[in-house]
Amino acid sequence: MHNWVLSELDSGERVISEQLAHVRSAAIGYWIGAGSRDETDAKAGISHFIEHLLFKGSSEYTALEIAELFDEMGGELNAATSREHTVVYARIPDVHIEKALDVMSDMVFSPLFDDLDAEREVVLEEIAMYEDTPQELVHDLIAQAVFGTHALGRPVIGTAEVISGVSKRTLQSYHRSLYTPANIVVAAAGAVDHDRLVALVERAVERRTAVERGKPRVRPLLARTPKPGLRFQRKDTEQYHVCLGAPGVSRSDRRRFAASILDAILGGSASSRLFQEIREKRGMAYAVYSFLSQYADTGQIGVYVGTREDNLAGALAITVEQIADIAAGNIPERELRRAKENLKGRVVLSMESTSTRMNRLGKSLVTDSEILSLDRVVAEIEAVEAELVAELAATLLAQDRLSAAGIGPSEERFLEALEQASPTLARAA
């Protein structure tokens, strides 16, 4: 049995909420089905740029008024852009829900796109900051290596070339086509009454007479997974920042729970193999971990390590050794149990947050994913068997599927170290 309620308005907008009797606050999010994979190369980064511009003033509120109103509420207002959606979200005391919804609705549906050049400079500074942070930038490089020229391989933040020249008309056109009620979910969790929430959302849409219903976004899926790729960017860094990665599983794939167990065992926690073998036992790295991403039609799985040149080859060798060991089925029952308890514990603890509950509802609905109850999630994790984890490691992280990305002072040294992980990829460079 689920605790959330879902309604679809005549406008096409969907409203989903979960009432929590023990809190006096609410987390609310406007989830828009517009992300970087919906852009063309010529518009790379405008989803993220629009996210910024939503805060710069709307038809009824100036940028300063938006900031002052949420400060007066004692609330938090923020936004984020991903490859498949944009979200504007807030957390406020329950007495301010009506005002918060009205402001957020106006931001989402009626932005003025004023102060364009000033905010353009802010985004360009953000891109420059990202370029100066190799431990972050290398994740964009591995996405490019894994997905090639597909939009999933492009950075969400966009490129300086596009942001420098994109026009107000282009931004307005993109906003008009994707920021429609039929492509938006309003999610809430906390001290909310669903019927009142629906009435407030309906009224907010009706007040914006220029809003068109539109149609639900149907994005093209990844037709074919590109061949493994290699990316390297030279920077005079003290460390080499390296990712090995490959296509993973989609968010609807039943194996996603086994993939999470694989991630926990390989590098997703302090007791994981890579953390213990590379950092704790040998002191080869400060930061080493595995990661997972899931999309509508595919996913990504990978490993990151930041280390000095002397340790790079050894760290990559240990990484492939541990992947091979898991793939061979050498997963002790105690290790499997620890990974399961770790995942279950993290899920249970996260559900004590209204923001997490709101995120779960909004993200699932805007991405057309099944909303699972906490008990169902725990049961799915518990049902994962060691054999499936081993099979996933052998399938997803096979050497001939691995892409690689690196940032550091010497591509030659990087390729020499890469021989340990993927000889074919290194020699083909």
Phi, psi and omega in degrees: 000134180259159183253005182257160180234138183236135175226146173245126183278165177300332180288344184103346179292139179253140181236126180227138182213159176225119182273132178238113188289340189268005182239162178243018181231171177219142171254128183231138178223137168263112183257120183248131180282061180218117180219185186295335180284352177271358183265156169272169177303323182288346180241021185299118176103358185283337173299315180291321179297316178298321177306316178297316187290340178300334182272356188266015177120143180230186184298333185243348184224134173282167178301319180293319180297322178300313180295315183293320182298316181287330173294319179295329178285345188072025185256180178236134178229131182204181179204164179205152177236138177235189179288339185234357178198165171237143179225134170250122189224154181216157172228121186219159171298149187299334181291347183251012183302315184298313181292318180299317179297319181295316180295314182296320179298318180293322176300315185287315186268334189227050177290149181272340186057039174273173181053036186300312184291325179294316181286332174302317179295324178298314181293321177297323175294323178296319177296317179297319178299318179297318179298332180270006181240085188298329180291342173266315183301326182296336177289327173291323179295321180289328175297319176297318181295321183283316188255359174060229183276357178294153182302332178296342179273353181271148178292138179300324185291341179090190181239153180298326181298314181289311184298325181296330187244356185294138186266163176298322180298317180296318179296316180296320180296316179295316179298315182298325183279332186247334179271062179247153181307322182293346181249018185230140174241133170256120181242145180212150176212142180126220182277070182235143171257123189298314182298318178295321179299314179300316180298319180293319179294318178300315181295322179296321179290317182298327180290336179262084189295340182278353183288127177262145182301312181072191179232151177302141181289126173243101184268147177294140181271165179290110186288320183212135179286126180296163176291155179305141182236173182223131177226139175217137177235123182280128174216146180278071180257157177286328180250160165265132178252117190230138172235136166250135183205167181202163174302142181248217181248154180282169182289346178259358181288128181298339180282000183296332177289321175293325177296323177293324176295317177301316179299316181296320181288318186287308184200017188267006181206173182292337179263005182292163186297312183293320178297316182288313186286320186270317182270302190289316184278325188242350178062030184279342184205152170272315181247121174209130183196165172254164183210157180227143168225145180229133180238183184298324189235355182198195179195188177216141176226142183192181182226140174241142170215137173244119186205161178286162186306319183297333184259353190296309182299318180295319180295319179291324178296316178297320180302309182290330177295317181290322175299314181296323180294318177295316180298332179282356177093012181274071180238098180301150180302322181295321179293318178297316180298317180297319179295318179296314181295324177299312180296313180299318180298317179296320179295312182298315181295321181294331183286357174277357180258130176296325180296318178296318179296319177296316179300318180300315181290310184295314182295318180298316185288317183289339178256011178056043178254154178291135176267111183265143175290162178301317179298321180293318179299314179299319179295321179294319177296315182297329184281350182293131180255153182302325182298322180289323177298316179296318180297319178295317178300317180292325184276307186285324186250026174298145185302325182282357176256351187283131166260165181218148176218144181211153173228130181175183186282339185219118177292327180299314179296321178299313182293325177297316179291326182294339176305332181290330186261318183211084182304320181298315180294318181296319183284338181278351184292000000 
